[in-house]
């Protein structure tokens, strides 16, 4: 008999993501899916028209490896207008196949075998596998949670730094907690990296979803940090087109040069007509400038409805996520409660414990409010029983 082929896994601890599991359960049970973070409404038809026009105009062959120049210039202009930092579109901005590819490529180009990477938990699920694929060692620091929501214990981050620390990963606005970094956080981070060779990866895919008049503290706003940071963002989140998988990475020229070495052999480039369509659509800044008000209204509608339940609402200063404590309702684990909520109440949520390398039970689940108003109202009607 022939011996079957075998392979040693590079990611032995990775299984099916919690988002896939809960979305499948929601479909099976006919539940309102407030678990996975995607809109259930359409994007602006003008954006579809812009992409369609690019296709019809014959813009369907390979674009430059770094991205369509018109789009890179539009990105540079946006960052300069919003944050006062000018990235050179030729040498400092790269269009990516979504933020996930941008994050993976940032890590692969910067992290060598044995390097340590500080990961602040709860953390989005693509971070640790990317670090492990690069041969790096994730070092975990857990956010604290109290009456004012989640916050980063910067003293613990500082204590986690060693001579092997290569990269610190930050995420603002933060998925899954809905928290944002503020100026005090920026000062604390700057103090930690000052005088070191530590790089930063800043995941800013929810950059245009910051509420109540607060400011998005992009690390591009802060020259001391910008000079050592890969800024990752996503058009999918900004323009309600998560399935298009287009994002960008902005970084100083020296970092971008190394980023592009990996990028060209990772995806090489990103689909052409969507890039041209985005470049044309970005000439009008209104869609992203109006996004905070658009999502704040949905957030407030959802929060107002939840006040009639026994959930305890945590702050949601950014993103399109709302975290809630459910201790007054159940003593089930977060995963068990999410399954029960989906199966018995008909509303899917995500356990926050899934965002930890070693699951941590805090009695908190996450809802997504990037949904039609009627979807949110249907979910609230079902949750009213709680």
C-alpha positions as CSV (number, residue, x, y, z in Angstrom):
1,X,0.0,0.0,0.0
2,X,1.2,3.5,-0.7
3,X,1.7,5.8,2.2
4,X,-0.7,8.8,2.2
5,X,0.9,12.2,1.8
6,X,1.4,14.1,5.1
7,X,2.1,17.7,6.0
8,X,3.2,19.4,9.1
9,X,0.9,22.3,9.8
10,X,2.4,25.8,10.1
11,X,-0.7,26.9,12.0
12,X,-1.6,23.8,14.1
13,X,-3.8,25.8,16.4
14,X,-6.0,27.4,13.7
15,X,-9.4,26.1,12.9
16,X,-12.6,27.6,11.5
17,X,-13.0,31.2,12.6
18,X,-15.7,32.1,15.0
19,X,-17.3,34.4,12.4
20,X,-17.8,31.5,10.0
21,X,-19.2,29.3,12.8
22,X,-21.7,31.8,14.1
23,X,-22.8,33.0,10.6
24,X,-23.5,29.4,9.6
25,X,-25.5,28.8,12.8
26,X,-27.4,32.0,12.2
27,X,-28.3,30.8,8.7
28,X,-29.3,27.4,10.0
29,X,-31.5,28.9,12.8
30,X,-33.0,31.8,10.8
31,X,-31.4,34.2,13.2
32,X,-30.7,37.9,12.7
33,X,-27.0,37.9,12.1
34,X,-25.4,40.6,14.2
35,X,-22.3,38.5,14.5
36,X,-20.1,38.9,11.5
37,X,-19.1,42.5,10.7
38,X,-20.5,43.3,7.3
39,X,-23.4,45.6,6.2
40,X,-26.6,44.1,4.9
41,X,-27.3,47.1,2.7
42,X,-25.9,48.2,-0.6
43,X,-23.1,50.6,-1.4
44,X,-23.7,53.9,-3.2
45,X,-24.8,53.1,-6.8
46,X,-22.4,55.8,-8.0
47,X,-19.5,53.7,-6.8
48,X,-20.7,50.7,-8.8
49,X,-21.2,52.9,-11.8
50,X,-17.6,54.1,-11.5
51,X,-16.2,50.6,-11.4
52,X,-18.5,49.5,-14.2
53,X,-17.3,52.5,-16.3
54,X,-13.7,51.5,-15.7
55,X,-14.5,47.9,-17.0
56,X,-16.3,49.3,-20.0
57,X,-13.4,51.6,-20.7
58,X,-11.1,48.6,-21.0
59,X,-9.2,49.1,-17.8
60,X,-9.1,45.3,-17.2
61,X,-5.4,44.4,-17.4
62,X,-2.7,44.4,-14.8
63,X,-2.2,47.7,-13.0
64,X,1.1,48.7,-11.5
65,X,2.3,46.4,-8.7
66,X,2.0,49.2,-6.2
67,X,-1.5,50.3,-7.2
68,X,-3.1,52.6,-9.7
69,X,-1.4,56.0,-9.4
70,X,-4.7,57.9,-9.4
71,X,-5.8,55.9,-6.4
72,X,-2.6,56.3,-4.5
73,X,-2.7,60.0,-5.1
74,X,-6.3,60.2,-3.8
75,X,-5.3,58.2,-0.7
76,X,-2.4,60.6,-0.1
77,X,-4.6,63.7,-0.5
78,X,-7.2,62.2,1.9
79,X,-4.6,61.5,4.6
80,X,-3.1,64.9,4.2
81,X,-6.4,66.7,4.4
82,X,-7.6,64.7,7.5
83,X,-4.4,64.2,9.4
84,X,-1.9,66.7,8.1
85,X,0.7,64.1,7.0
86,X,1.8,63.9,3.4
87,X,2.7,60.5,2.2
88,X,4.5,60.3,-1.2
89,X,2.0,58.2,-3.3
90,X,4.9,56.9,-5.4
91,X,7.0,55.6,-2.6
92,X,4.9,55.4,0.5
93,X,1.4,54.1,-0.4
94,X,0.6,50.6,-1.6
95,X,-2.9,49.3,-2.6
96,X,-3.6,45.9,-1.0
97,X,-6.0,43.0,-1.4
98,X,-7.9,44.2,1.7
99,X,-6.5,45.1,5.1
100,X,-5.9,41.4,6.0
101,X,-3.3,41.1,3.2
102,X,-1.9,44.5,4.2
103,X,-1.5,43.3,7.8
104,X,0.1,39.9,6.8
105,X,2.5,41.6,4.4
106,X,3.5,44.3,6.9
107,X,4.3,41.5,9.4
108,X,6.1,39.3,6.9
109,X,8.4,42.1,5.8
110,X,9.3,43.3,9.3
111,X,9.3,40.3,11.6
112,X,12.1,37.7,11.5
113,X,12.3,34.3,13.2
114,X,12.5,34.8,16.9
115,X,11.4,38.4,16.9
116,X,8.7,39.3,19.5
117,X,5.5,41.1,18.6
118,X,3.3,42.7,21.2
119,X,-0.3,42.0,20.7
120,X,-3.0,43.8,22.7
121,X,-5.9,41.6,23.5
122,X,-8.7,41.1,22.6
123,X,-7.3,41.2,19.1
124,X,-8.6,40.6,15.6
125,X,-8.1,37.0,14.6
126,X,-5.6,37.4,11.7
127,X,-2.8,39.0,13.8
128,X,-1.4,36.0,15.6
129,X,-1.4,33.6,12.6
130,X,0.5,36.2,10.6
131,X,3.1,36.6,13.3
132,X,3.5,32.8,13.5
133,X,3.9,32.5,9.7
134,X,6.7,35.0,9.9
135,X,8.4,33.0,12.6
136,X,7.7,35.6,15.2
137,X,6.7,35.2,18.8
138,X,3.4,36.9,19.9
139,X,3.6,38.5,23.4
140,X,0.1,39.2,24.8
141,X,-1.0,42.2,26.9
142,X,-4.7,42.2,27.9
143,X,-6.8,45.4,27.9
144,X,-8.6,46.2,31.1
145,X,-12.3,46.6,31.2
146,X,-14.3,48.7,33.6
147,X,-17.2,51.2,33.8
148,X,-15.6,53.3,31.1
149,X,-15.1,50.3,28.8
150,X,-11.9,48.9,27.5
151,X,-8.5,50.6,27.8
152,X,-4.9,49.7,27.1
153,X,-2.7,49.3,30.2
154,X,0.4,51.0,28.8
155,X,2.5,50.2,31.8
156,X,2.0,46.5,31.0
157,X,2.9,47.1,27.4
158,X,6.1,48.8,28.5
159,X,6.9,45.9,30.8
160,X,6.4,43.5,27.9
161,X,9.1,45.2,25.8
162,X,12.4,43.3,25.6
163,X,15.5,43.4,23.4
164,X,13.7,41.1,21.0
165,X,10.6,43.3,20.5
166,X,10.3,44.1,16.8
167,X,6.7,45.3,16.5
168,X,3.8,46.6,18.5
169,X,0.3,46.1,17.0
170,X,-2.4,48.6,17.7
171,X,-5.9,48.9,16.5
172,X,-8.0,52.0,16.6
173,X,-11.0,52.2,16.4
174,X,-10.8,48.8,18.1
175,X,-12.4,45.6,17.0
176,X,-14.1,44.0,18.9
177,X,-14.4,46.5,21.8
178,X,-15.4,49.7,20.0
179,X,-12.8,51.7,22.0
180,X,-10.5,54.3,20.5
181,X,-7.0,55.5,21.2
182,X,-6.9,59.0,22.6
183,X,-4.1,61.5,22.9
184,X,-3.0,60.1,26.3
185,X,-2.7,56.7,24.7
186,X,-0.6,58.2,21.8
187,X,1.7,59.9,24.3
188,X,2.1,56.6,26.2
189,X,2.9,54.6,23.1
190,X,5.4,57.3,21.9
191,X,7.2,57.1,25.3
192,X,7.5,53.3,24.9
193,X,9.1,53.3,21.5
194,X,11.1,56.4,21.7
195,X,14.8,55.7,21.3
196,X,14.2,52.1,20.1
197,X,14.0,50.4,16.7
198,X,10.5,49.0,17.5
199,X,8.1,49.3,14.6
200,X,4.3,49.7,14.9
201,X,1.5,48.2,12.9
202,X,-1.6,50.4,13.2
203,X,-4.8,48.7,12.1
204,X,-7.1,51.6,11.2
205,X,-9.8,50.0,9.1
206,X,-12.6,51.7,11.0
207,X,-10.9,55.1,10.7
208,X,-14.1,56.9,9.6
209,X,-16.3,55.5,12.4
210,X,-15.6,57.6,15.4
211,X,-18.5,59.1,17.3
212,X,-19.7,61.9,19.5
213,X,-17.4,64.5,18.0
214,X,-14.3,62.6,19.0
215,X,-11.2,62.6,16.7
216,X,-9.6,59.5,15.1
217,X,-6.0,59.5,16.4
218,X,-4.4,58.0,13.3
219,X,-0.8,57.4,13.9
220,X,-0.2,59.3,10.7
221,X,-1.1,62.5,12.7
222,X,1.9,62.1,15.0
223,X,5.2,62.5,13.2
224,X,7.3,60.7,15.8
225,X,5.1,57.6,15.4
226,X,4.4,57.9,11.7
227,X,8.1,57.5,10.9
228,X,8.0,53.9,12.3
229,X,4.4,52.8,11.5
230,X,2.6,50.8,8.9
231,X,-0.9,52.3,8.6
232,X,-3.4,49.7,7.4
233,X,-6.9,50.7,6.2
234,X,-9.8,49.3,4.2
235,X,-12.1,50.6,1.5
236,X,-14.5,47.7,2.2
237,X,-15.3,49.1,5.6
238,X,-15.5,52.8,4.5
239,X,-17.7,52.3,1.4
240,X,-19.8,49.2,2.5
241,X,-18.1,46.9,0.0
242,X,-16.4,44.3,2.2
243,X,-16.5,41.7,-0.5
244,X,-14.3,43.8,-2.8
245,X,-11.3,43.2,-0.6
246,X,-9.3,46.4,-1.4
247,X,-7.3,48.4,1.2
248,X,-4.0,50.2,1.5
249,X,-0.9,50.5,3.5
250,X,0.8,53.9,4.1
251,X,4.3,53.8,5.6
252,X,7.6,55.7,5.3
253,X,9.6,55.0,2.1
254,X,12.1,52.7,3.7
255,X,9.4,50.5,5.3
256,X,7.3,50.6,2.1
257,X,10.3,49.4,0.0
258,X,10.5,46.3,2.2
259,X,6.7,45.9,2.2
260,X,6.6,45.9,-1.6
261,X,9.2,43.2,-1.8
262,X,6.8,40.9,-0.1
263,X,3.7,42.3,-1.7
264,X,4.8,41.6,-5.2
265,X,5.2,37.9,-4.5
266,X,2.1,37.7,-2.3
267,X,-0.6,39.1,-4.5
268,X,1.5,41.2,-6.9
269,X,-1.3,43.6,-7.4
270,X,-5.1,44.3,-6.9
271,X,-7.9,44.2,-9.5
272,X,-7.7,47.1,-11.8
273,X,-11.3,48.4,-12.5
274,X,-12.1,48.6,-8.8
275,X,-9.0,50.7,-8.2
276,X,-10.0,53.1,-11.0
277,X,-13.6,53.2,-9.7
278,X,-12.4,54.0,-6.2
279,X,-10.1,56.7,-7.4
280,X,-12.9,58.4,-9.2
281,X,-15.3,58.0,-6.3
282,X,-12.8,59.5,-3.8
283,X,-12.9,62.8,-5.6
284,X,-16.0,63.5,-3.5
285,X,-15.0,63.3,0.2
286,X,-18.6,63.5,1.4
287,X,-19.1,59.7,1.7
288,X,-16.4,59.2,4.2
289,X,-16.8,62.6,5.9
290,X,-20.5,61.8,6.5
291,X,-19.8,58.2,7.7
292,X,-19.5,59.0,11.5
293,X,-23.0,60.5,11.5
294,X,-24.4,57.7,9.4
295,X,-23.2,55.0,11.8
296,X,-23.7,57.0,15.0
297,X,-27.4,57.1,14.2
298,X,-27.5,53.3,13.8
299,X,-25.4,52.9,17.0
300,X,-27.9,55.1,19.0
301,X,-30.9,53.3,17.5
302,X,-29.4,50.0,18.7
303,X,-28.3,51.2,22.1
304,X,-31.6,52.8,22.8
305,X,-33.3,49.5,22.0
306,X,-31.0,47.6,24.2
307,X,-31.7,49.8,27.2
308,X,-35.0,47.9,27.5
309,X,-33.1,44.7,28.1
310,X,-31.0,43.4,31.0
311,X,-27.8,43.8,28.9
312,X,-25.2,46.2,30.3
313,X,-24.0,48.4,27.5
314,X,-20.3,49.2,27.2
315,X,-19.2,52.4,25.5
316,X,-19.0,52.3,21.7
317,X,-16.8,55.2,20.7
318,X,-15.9,53.8,17.3
319,X,-16.3,50.9,14.8
320,X,-19.7,49.5,14.1
321,X,-19.7,47.1,17.1
322,X,-21.5,47.2,20.4
323,X,-20.2,45.1,23.3
324,X,-22.6,44.1,26.1
325,X,-22.3,42.4,29.4
326,X,-24.9,39.7,29.9
327,X,-24.3,38.6,33.6
328,X,-27.8,39.7,34.6
329,X,-29.2,37.3,32.0
330,X,-27.1,34.1,32.1
331,X,-24.0,32.5,33.7
332,X,-23.2,30.6,30.5
333,X,-19.8,30.9,29.0
334,X,-19.5,33.5,26.2
335,X,-19.5,30.8,23.5
336,X,-22.4,29.0,25.0
337,X,-24.4,32.2,25.5
338,X,-23.8,33.2,21.9
339,X,-25.0,29.8,20.7
340,X,-28.0,30.0,23.0
341,X,-28.8,33.5,21.9
342,X,-28.6,32.5,18.2
343,X,-30.6,29.3,18.7
344,X,-33.3,30.3,21.2
345,X,-33.7,34.1,20.8
346,X,-32.8,34.3,17.1
347,X,-30.0,36.9,17.2
348,X,-26.4,36.0,16.5
349,X,-23.5,37.6,18.4
350,X,-19.8,36.9,18.7
351,X,-18.2,35.9,22.0
352,X,-15.4,38.4,22.9
353,X,-13.5,35.4,24.4
354,X,-12.8,34.3,20.8
355,X,-10.5,37.4,20.4
356,X,-8.0,36.1,23.0
357,X,-5.2,33.6,22.3
358,X,-6.3,31.7,25.4
359,X,-10.0,32.3,25.7
360,X,-10.8,34.7,28.6
361,X,-14.3,34.7,30.1
362,X,-15.6,38.2,30.8
363,X,-19.3,37.7,30.2
364,X,-19.2,40.0,27.2
365,X,-20.5,39.5,23.6
366,X,-20.2,41.7,20.5
367,X,-23.0,42.8,18.2
368,X,-22.6,44.4,14.8
369,X,-24.9,47.4,14.1
370,X,-23.9,47.9,10.4
371,X,-27.3,46.8,9.3
372,X,-30.5,48.2,7.8
373,X,-32.7,49.9,10.4
374,X,-35.4,47.2,9.9
375,X,-32.7,44.5,10.6
376,X,-31.8,46.2,13.8
377,X,-35.4,46.7,14.9
378,X,-36.1,43.0,14.2
379,X,-33.1,42.0,16.3
380,X,-34.2,44.4,19.1
381,X,-37.8,43.0,19.0
382,X,-36.3,39.5,19.7
383,X,-33.8,40.8,22.3
384,X,-36.6,42.6,24.2
385,X,-37.4,39.2,25.8
386,X,-34.2,39.5,27.7
